[in-house]
Amino acid sequence: MKPLKVIEDDPIELPLYSFGEAMLFKIPPATTSRGYVSADWKPYFVWKGKVEVSMKGAKCKVVFKKPDNTLYGMGYITKDIDKHLTKCIDSMRFFAINLLNEKNLGLLLGIGFDSRDAAFDFLESFMKFKKNVGYDEKPDETAPPKPKMDFSLKEGEKITLKIGGISGASA
């Protein structure tokens, strides 16, 4: 599938994901280089409701709705998805997400799902966004090919291996 032509201020919004049971946490920054631990988020719980992900131009829009379908909050993710979305190290159902507002100011939130399927679909919506706007494109096929490297052994060449004090030669 060829990526869509992206218009920066495109008025059309393409829905990518909608799910009714998500939990939102206002989390602190990660305390270790290992990443985020969702088990530590319980005191930071702020909301439970519906999440919608859509593509609008070159931005991925994330909308949080209350159970009565009114808006709770909204933010954007740009093409650098890996900078905005991080999986938790202790659960496949939780993510740290850095959402941007219209002024490109970020807010770090934790989002969790009751089921793995919902979490997978949520993550997949961002991969669809990345693919649709062409950030996941393969390299340009019109570029000149790189020269092939020949790593084969030439006539008479040998490789010598030393493993734990044992040595041997092979051709």
Backbone as CSV, one residue per row, in Angstrom:
resi,resn,N_x,N_y,N_z,CA_x,CA_y,CA_z,C_x,C_y,C_z
1,MET,0.842,-1.178,0.000,0.000,0.000,0.000,0.885,1.237,0.000
2,LYS,0.584,2.153,-0.879,1.352,3.384,-0.987,0.887,4.364,0.086
3,PRO,1.821,5.114,0.715,1.415,6.083,1.735,0.508,7.153,1.153
4,LEU,-0.347,7.695,2.017,-1.233,8.767,1.602,-0.431,10.049,1.426
5,LYS,-0.921,10.922,0.554,-0.290,12.228,0.404,-0.735,13.075,1.594
6,VAL,0.231,13.550,2.367,-0.076,14.284,3.586,-0.185,15.769,3.292
7,ILE,-1.294,16.343,3.715,-1.509,17.779,3.647,-1.460,18.265,5.088
8,GLU,-0.524,19.163,5.390,-0.257,19.573,6.775,-1.521,19.993,7.516
9,ASP,-2.357,20.836,6.941,-3.573,21.316,7.599,-4.824,20.665,7.009
10,ASP,-4.740,19.392,6.747,-5.845,18.651,6.147,-7.059,18.672,7.081
11,PRO,-8.236,19.112,6.586,-9.416,19.148,7.441,-10.027,17.759,7.665
12,ILE,-9.638,16.794,6.861,-10.202,15.450,6.977,-9.476,14.678,8.067
13,GLU,-10.262,14.018,8.905,-9.713,13.221,9.991,-9.995,11.748,9.708
14,LEU,-8.957,10.925,9.714,-9.067,9.492,9.436,-9.024,8.720,10.750
15,PRO,-10.131,8.071,11.160,-10.123,7.313,12.416,-9.205,6.090,12.313
16,LEU,-8.419,5.864,13.360,-7.506,4.728,13.387,-7.828,3.755,14.515
17,TYR,-8.463,4.240,15.597,-8.693,3.396,16.763,-9.780,4.001,17.630
18,SER,-10.611,3.155,18.220,-11.607,3.594,19.179,-11.839,2.455,20.162
19,PHE,-11.700,2.758,21.443,-11.880,1.720,22.456,-12.494,2.328,23.704
20,GLY,-13.397,1.608,24.357,-14.177,2.153,25.453,-13.637,1.969,26.857
21,GLU,-12.606,1.203,27.071,-12.129,0.978,28.430,-10.630,1.207,28.536
22,ALA,-10.250,2.421,28.821,-8.843,2.749,29.019,-8.707,3.535,30.312
23,MET,-7.556,3.402,30.957,-7.266,4.131,32.188,-6.146,5.119,31.913
24,LEU,-6.254,6.282,32.495,-5.256,7.328,32.290,-4.626,7.688,33.631
25,PHE,-3.317,7.885,33.614,-2.555,8.210,34.809,-1.684,9.430,34.523
26,LYS,-1.595,10.361,35.456,-0.665,11.487,35.324,0.604,11.064,36.054
27,ILE,1.570,10.583,35.293,2.742,9.915,35.868,3.961,10.837,35.945
28,PRO,4.856,10.537,36.884,6.119,11.289,36.934,7.079,10.732,35.887
29,PRO,8.153,11.431,35.591,9.156,10.897,34.656,9.742,9.585,35.186
30,ALA,10.268,8.783,34.299,10.872,7.505,34.692,12.030,7.759,35.648
31,THR,12.127,6.941,36.683,13.175,7.125,37.688,14.437,6.346,37.366
32,THR,14.332,5.386,36.454,15.510,4.605,36.061,15.632,4.607,34.549
33,SER,16.780,4.224,34.073,16.985,4.150,32.623,16.302,2.924,32.029
34,ARG,15.835,2.025,32.867,15.159,0.817,32.380,13.819,1.152,31.736
35,GLY,13.154,2.184,32.232,11.874,2.565,31.648,10.795,2.757,32.699
36,TYR,9.549,2.729,32.246,8.399,2.977,33.103,7.858,1.676,33.671
37,VAL,7.412,1.735,34.930,6.839,0.573,35.610,5.388,0.905,35.943
38,SER,4.466,0.240,35.291,3.044,0.563,35.472,2.538,0.202,36.866
39,ALA,3.178,-0.730,37.550,2.754,-1.107,38.894,2.871,0.065,39.870
40,ASP,3.700,1.040,39.555,3.885,2.215,40.422,2.872,3.320,40.145
41,TRP,1.999,3.156,39.181,1.119,4.235,38.743,-0.193,4.353,39.510
42,LYS,-0.550,3.386,40.344,-1.864,3.377,40.994,-2.234,4.710,41.659
43,PRO,-1.306,5.341,42.406,-1.692,6.619,43.036,-1.886,7.773,42.048
44,TYR,-1.506,7.587,40.811,-1.583,8.660,39.815,-2.799,8.532,38.890
45,PHE,-3.702,7.611,39.214,-4.898,7.399,38.383,-5.744,8.666,38.342
46,VAL,-6.181,9.064,37.120,-7.004,10.274,36.993,-8.307,10.070,36.225
47,TRP,-8.395,9.012,35.416,-9.551,8.927,34.532,-9.709,7.526,33.953
48,LYS,-10.966,7.162,33.634,-11.250,5.921,32.917,-12.358,6.215,31.916
49,GLY,-12.153,5.795,30.669,-13.157,6.059,29.654,-12.717,5.607,28.280
50,LYS,-13.230,6.280,27.272,-13.024,5.916,25.874,-11.826,6.660,25.283
51,VAL,-11.051,5.961,24.446,-9.908,6.560,23.754,-10.141,6.439,22.256
52,GLU,-9.893,7.518,21.545,-9.968,7.510,20.087,-8.663,8.037,19.516
53,VAL,-8.161,7.357,18.499,-6.941,7.792,17.820,-7.297,8.037,16.364
54,SER,-6.894,9.187,15.845,-7.181,9.497,14.452,-5.992,10.228,13.839
55,MET,-5.964,10.239,12.521,-4.908,10.913,11.787,-5.498,12.184,11.189
56,LYS,-4.835,13.296,11.452,-5.290,14.566,10.886,-4.066,15.265,10.327
57,GLY,-3.905,15.223,9.014,-2.710,15.774,8.383,-1.488,14.975,8.779
58,ALA,-0.455,15.662,9.237,0.790,14.999,9.631,0.843,14.755,11.132
59,LYS,-0.300,14.847,11.808,-0.356,14.613,13.251,-1.297,13.458,13.557
60,CYS,-0.983,12.774,14.638,-1.844,11.706,15.130,-2.558,12.264,16.367
61,LYS,-3.865,12.324,16.309,-4.677,12.941,17.361,-5.182,11.861,18.314
62,VAL,-5.016,12.082,19.610,-5.496,11.151,20.637,-6.534,11.891,21.477
63,VAL,-7.752,11.341,21.531,-8.863,11.980,22.234,-9.337,11.067,23.360
64,PHE,-9.535,11.651,24.542,-10.054,10.926,25.695,-11.454,11.441,25.970
65,LYS,-12.432,10.506,26.035,-13.821,10.903,26.252,-14.358,10.280,27.529
66,LYS,-15.178,11.066,28.236,-15.828,10.603,29.455,-16.878,9.555,29.089
67,PRO,-17.368,8.794,30.067,-18.398,7.786,29.771,-19.655,8.348,29.105
68,ASP,-19.970,9.645,29.344,-21.142,10.249,28.695,-20.796,10.786,27.299
69,ASN,-19.606,10.450,26.795,-19.127,10.787,25.454,-18.741,12.257,25.289
70,THR,-18.560,12.979,26.402,-18.060,14.345,26.323,-16.533,14.321,26.401
71,LEU,-15.914,15.370,25.906,-14.458,15.437,25.841,-13.840,15.570,27.229
72,TYR,-12.858,14.709,27.518,-12.075,14.832,28.754,-10.743,15.516,28.464
73,GLY,-10.093,15.125,27.368,-8.815,15.714,27.001,-8.410,15.283,25.609
74,MET,-7.398,15.957,25.074,-6.964,15.668,23.711,-5.512,16.113,23.552
75,GLY,-4.778,15.406,22.690,-3.408,15.781,22.399,-2.962,15.183,21.077
76,TYR,-1.742,15.520,20.690,-1.212,15.074,19.406,0.126,14.363,19.581
77,ILE,0.416,13.539,18.610,1.716,12.899,18.498,2.215,13.191,17.090
78,THR,3.492,13.517,16.968,4.065,13.791,15.656,4.696,12.529,15.087
79,LYS,5.401,12.690,13.985,5.982,11.544,13.278,6.979,10.742,14.103
80,ASP,7.594,11.348,15.109,8.581,10.651,15.934,7.880,9.848,17.025
81,ILE,7.165,8.829,16.620,6.347,8.044,17.541,7.167,7.467,18.683
82,ASP,8.376,7.024,18.411,9.204,6.415,19.453,9.556,7.397,20.563
83,LYS,9.533,8.683,20.266,9.785,9.701,21.287,8.538,9.991,22.113
84,HIS,7.385,9.631,21.592,6.119,9.947,22.256,5.484,8.755,22.963
85,LEU,5.776,7.552,22.533,5.096,6.374,23.057,6.124,5.345,23.501
86,THR,6.052,4.937,24.774,6.995,3.978,25.336,6.227,2.862,26.029
87,LYS,6.567,1.627,25.729,5.952,0.485,26.416,6.510,0.390,27.829
88,CYS,5.678,-0.042,28.751,6.139,-0.263,30.122,6.927,-1.565,30.194
89,ILE,7.863,-1.618,31.124,8.719,-2.798,31.212,8.052,-3.956,31.942
90,ASP,6.965,-3.685,32.665,6.336,-4.745,33.449,4.974,-5.190,32.917
91,SER,4.492,-4.581,31.842,3.180,-4.961,31.321,3.053,-4.608,29.848
92,MET,2.414,-5.506,29.107,2.162,-5.249,27.684,0.931,-4.376,27.488
93,ARG,0.189,-4.113,28.582,-1.068,-3.377,28.476,-0.948,-1.901,28.838
94,PHE,0.244,-1.453,29.214,0.433,-0.076,29.664,1.529,0.622,28.866
95,PHE,1.329,1.924,28.641,2.267,2.735,27.868,2.426,4.094,28.535
96,ALA,3.606,4.672,28.394,3.816,6.074,28.744,3.687,6.838,27.429
97,ILE,2.908,7.890,27.460,2.649,8.636,26.228,2.870,10.124,26.495
98,ASN,3.636,10.750,25.644,3.915,12.181,25.764,3.093,12.893,24.693
99,LEU,1.980,13.476,25.114,1.082,14.155,24.178,1.428,15.633,24.090
100,LEU,1.271,16.172,22.902,1.527,17.589,22.656,0.205,18.330,22.508
101,ASN,0.195,19.599,22.924,-0.981,20.428,22.668,-0.744,21.238,21.398
102,GLU,-1.627,22.165,21.093,-1.513,22.970,19.874,-0.246,23.824,19.847
103,LYS,0.303,24.138,21.026,1.523,24.954,21.116,2.783,24.082,21.211
104,ASN,2.634,22.773,20.981,3.723,21.792,21.048,4.335,21.643,22.444
105,LEU,3.545,21.921,23.475,3.979,21.663,24.843,3.535,20.258,25.213
106,GLY,4.421,19.489,25.838,4.130,18.095,26.110,3.590,17.842,27.512
107,LEU,2.827,16.762,27.633,2.302,16.287,28.909,2.522,14.779,28.945
108,LEU,3.197,14.310,29.979,3.482,12.890,30.124,2.338,12.207,30.852
109,LEU,1.758,11.208,30.208,0.651,10.456,30.779,0.936,8.973,30.673
110,GLY,0.293,8.218,31.542,0.321,6.769,31.429,-1.043,6.326,30.962
111,ILE,-1.084,5.355,30.073,-2.367,4.828,29.604,-2.325,3.314,29.708
112,GLY,-3.423,2.747,30.203,-3.479,1.304,30.393,-4.800,0.735,29.925
113,PHE,-4.767,-0.536,29.578,-5.948,-1.229,29.078,-6.157,-2.511,29.877
114,ASP,-7.424,-2.928,29.982,-7.726,-4.160,30.704,-7.339,-5.404,29.911
115,SER,-7.340,-5.296,28.592,-7.021,-6.467,27.767,-5.799,-6.210,26.889
116,ARG,-5.089,-7.283,26.604,-3.923,-7.191,25.722,-4.339,-6.842,24.300
117,ASP,-5.493,-7.353,23.885,-5.974,-7.068,22.528,-6.185,-5.569,22.330
118,ALA,-6.782,-4.929,23.309,-7.024,-3.484,23.214,-5.699,-2.726,23.181
119,ALA,-4.744,-3.143,24.000,-3.433,-2.492,24.024,-2.717,-2.675,22.692
120,PHE,-2.814,-3.868,22.124,-2.185,-4.130,20.829,-2.814,-3.265,19.744
121,ASP,-4.143,-3.172,19.735,-4.840,-2.357,18.745,-4.471,-0.875,18.890
122,PHE,-4.324,-0.417,20.130,-3.911,0.965,20.396,-2.525,1.218,19.793
123,LEU,-1.591,0.328,20.043,-0.238,0.456,19.499,-0.252,0.361,17.973
124,GLU,-1.057,-0.517,17.444,-1.156,-0.704,15.992,-1.689,0.552,15.301
125,SER,-2.553,1.317,15.976,-3.074,2.543,15.364,-1.948,3.534,15.080
126,PHE,-0.925,3.581,15.931,0.204,4.483,15.697,1.094,3.970,14.567
127,MET,1.176,2.658,14.427,1.938,2.097,13.312,1.225,2.390,11.987
128,LYS,-0.114,2.349,11.995,-0.884,2.711,10.803,-0.637,4.175,10.440
129,PHE,-0.639,5.027,11.450,-0.369,6.447,11.226,1.006,6.624,10.589
130,LYS,1.992,5.979,11.163,3.364,6.098,10.669,3.457,5.632,9.217
131,LYS,2.774,4.545,8.916,2.798,4.012,7.550,2.030,4.913,6.586
132,ASN,0.865,5.395,7.010,0.028,6.216,6.133,0.650,7.544,5.753
133,VAL,1.407,8.129,6.655,2.014,9.417,6.320,3.382,9.254,5.695
134,GLY,3.811,8.013,5.490,5.035,7.774,4.736,6.306,7.792,5.549
135,TYR,6.218,7.792,6.870,7.431,7.804,7.686,8.034,6.418,7.800
136,ASP,7.277,5.421,7.386,7.763,4.050,7.457,8.087,3.530,6.058
137,GLU,8.338,4.446,5.133,8.605,4.063,3.754,9.921,3.326,3.614
138,LYS,9.964,2.498,2.596,11.215,1.838,2.256,12.113,2.859,1.560
139,PRO,13.411,2.616,1.549,14.306,3.569,0.873,13.928,3.744,-0.596
140,ASP,14.257,4.896,-1.127,13.951,5.238,-2.509,14.598,4.235,-3.458
141,GLU,13.773,3.607,-4.286,14.282,2.582,-5.206,15.001,3.191,-6.409
142,THR,14.865,4.490,-6.598,15.547,5.143,-7.719,16.984,5.513,-7.363
143,ALA,17.340,5.405,-6.083,18.707,5.708,-5.668,19.659,4.660,-6.243
144,PRO,20.876,5.058,-6.570,21.821,4.086,-7.120,22.115,2.992,-6.097
145,PRO,22.186,1.739,-6.554,22.429,0.638,-5.618,23.843,0.716,-5.042
146,LYS,23.973,0.285,-3.798,25.281,0.257,-3.161,26.075,-0.907,-3.732
147,PRO,27.386,-0.750,-3.880,28.187,-1.857,-4.416,28.153,-3.041,-3.449
148,LYS,28.106,-4.241,-4.022,28.076,-5.450,-3.202,29.471,-5.737,-2.677
149,MET,29.531,-6.125,-1.422,30.801,-6.449,-0.787,31.015,-7.963,-0.875
150,ASP,32.226,-8.370,-1.166,32.557,-9.790,-1.269,33.331,-10.200,-0.017
151,PHE,32.661,-10.952,0.860,33.285,-11.400,2.102,33.738,-12.856,2.031
152,SER,33.720,-13.448,0.853,34.124,-14.849,0.734,35.646,-14.975,0.844
153,LEU,36.094,-16.161,1.263,37.535,-16.421,1.368,38.106,-16.639,-0.021
154,LYS,39.247,-16.049,-0.251,39.932,-16.212,-1.545,40.751,-17.503,-1.510
155,GLU,41.197,-17.936,-2.645,42.013,-19.149,-2.772,43.226,-19.052,-1.847
156,GLY,43.395,-20.029,-0.953,44.553,-20.093,-0.068,44.375,-19.350,1.246
157,GLU,43.282,-18.567,1.426,43.056,-17.845,2.682,42.504,-18.797,3.730
158,LYS,42.880,-18.577,5.001,42.408,-19.396,6.104,41.950,-18.493,7.244
159,ILE,41.067,-19.015,8.074,40.610,-18.324,9.271,41.088,-19.139,10.465
160,THR,41.662,-18.482,11.443,42.120,-19.154,12.644,41.253,-18.704,13.806
161,LEU,40.732,-19.651,14.548,39.865,-19.372,15.700,40.539,-19.818,16.976
162,LYS,40.484,-18.999,18.033,40.974,-19.378,19.357,39.795,-19.226,20.310
163,ILE,39.340,-20.349,20.822,38.195,-20.353,21.730,38.620,-21.019,23.017
164,GLY,38.647,-20.288,24.098,38.990,-20.839,25.402,40.286,-21.610,25.434
165,GLY,41.282,-21.132,24.748,42.566,-21.798,24.739,42.688,-22.888,23.697
166,ILE,41.589,-23.271,23.046,41.638,-24.282,21.988,41.779,-23.551,20.667
167,SER,42.698,-23.966,19.849,42.841,-23.299,18.556,42.652,-24.293,17.433
168,GLY,42.219,-23.803,16.304,42.030,-24.654,15.137,41.940,-23.793,13.905
169,ALA,42.146,-24.392,12.796,42.100,-23.647,11.528,41.053,-24.279,10.635
170,SER,40.400,-23.430,9.857,39.412,-23.943,8.877,39.578,-23.141,7.608
171,ALA,39.148,-23.719,6.521,39.278,-23.041,5.222,37.938,-22.580,4.745
